[in-house]
Every structure is written in structure tokens, then in C-alpha cells.
Amino acid sequence: MKTIGLIGGMSWESTVTYYQVINETIQKELGGLHSARCILYSVDFDEIEKYQARGEWDKSAEVLAAAARALERAGADFIVICTNTMHKVAPEISKAVAIPLLHIADMTALELKKAHINTVGLLGTKYTMQQDFYRSVLKDNGIEVIVPHDTEIEIVNNVIYNELCLGNIVAQSKAAYLNIIADLFKRGAQGVILGCTEIGLLVQQSDTAVPLFDTTLIHAQYAALKSLDTDRPA
């Protein structure tokens, strides 16, 4: 079994899910008392969020690159960034280490293709929804991306940073998200990506008939399978 290097803490709420799903997947695959070999480097999200807000992506890249190097020195065989937004600096992190980085958007694209999704709605932070670093990966895989309207983008983003990252689950926010998901479906989305690792804390597939693709679950499952040298779906 390979050792997974996790860069977490963005936020720690969703990093908990990564650890749980990775170990559940390993146990499912191997049975018995098996669990994952993994190393977690958890950053201080307050520092990262301030860099995001100021547009200082180079500084956040330095923090995460240092984390990746530490994981490599500790024996990690590959890197998993436990967040969607910070894949904006994935190229810088990849350059900082000799071991591979398992990109969350690549894994999500694989799942969308398996589900024969050609047009997908995308929820996430405003950086993920508005900037090209994430959407371009999906487009390169032949998948059209639809994002919410500007006012809805603000709602989605505010709920992530002001509620979900703090562990607060608010019924009114869940209703707002479900309305936005329904609107994306009406606009032509065949499914919707929960493209922030906290959104799955608020909305699950049981809440809507629209197919949902929870990137936290997808990324964590593929990380576990990669550690076993297999790309079979979990």
C-alpha cells in the first residue's frame, strides 16, 4: 500500500471527511482491520483565506508547497490537496515535489464521463465558479460547465466561508442551495458538481433528484484506490 500525503485544514471540517472516506474505502477493498497509510499536514486556514481574499495566490502557493515538501520528506508517495479552490496553485505544488499530485478536477471529470454527463453545473467558492483553473480541466475533457448567476454565486460563497467552514449547518442555506441546483438543472445541467469540499456537509444526493457529484467523496475514494495501485471505481 502506498502512503497518501494529505494537505488538509481548508477547512478541517471537510478534511475529517477525507480521512473517513479514505479509510472506509481501504477497509472495503481489503477487508479485515485494514486502514490507510496516510500522512496529514493540516494548515491554518485563516492564513490561507486571507491570502485568497487579497489575491495573493503566490503566498498561499508557498505555504502549500512547503506542506507538500514536508509530506514528501515524511514518506508520502503522492499528494492530495483536500480542497477544490487551492487547486488554483496545483501547478506550483507539483513543481515543488518529485511525487505525483492527484488533481481533484481530473478525478471529477472521470466520474462525469462514466455517468455520460456532457453539461454540468458547478457550485463552489467564487474563485472556483468564476475563475478558469478548475473549469478548464472539465472543458478539456469535453464537459460544458454552467455556473449560477452572480447573486447566487455570492450566496453559495458566503454560506461556504461563513457557515460550513465553521461547522454551521443552516436549514435556510440548504434550501437556497437546493433552489440553485434546481435552477442549474433547468438551464441544461445534467448534474451538479459540489465543487467545494464543505458542500457535502449541507447537501446530499437524497435531497434532490438532480445527480450530484461530491468532489470530496470522489477525490478521497480515488486517493484510496491509487494507494492500492488500482483505478477501479470504489
Salt bridges, closest charged atoms under 4 A:
GLU29 OE1 - ARG232 NH2 2.66
ASP46 OD2 - LYS50 NZ 3.02
GLU56 OE1 - ARG54 NE 3.01
GLU56 OE1 - LYS59 NZ 3.83
GLU111 OE2 - LYS114 NZ 2.65
ASP183 OD2 - HIS149 NE2 3.77
ASP207 OD1 - LYS174 NZ 3.08
ASP229 OD1 - LYS2 NZ 3.01
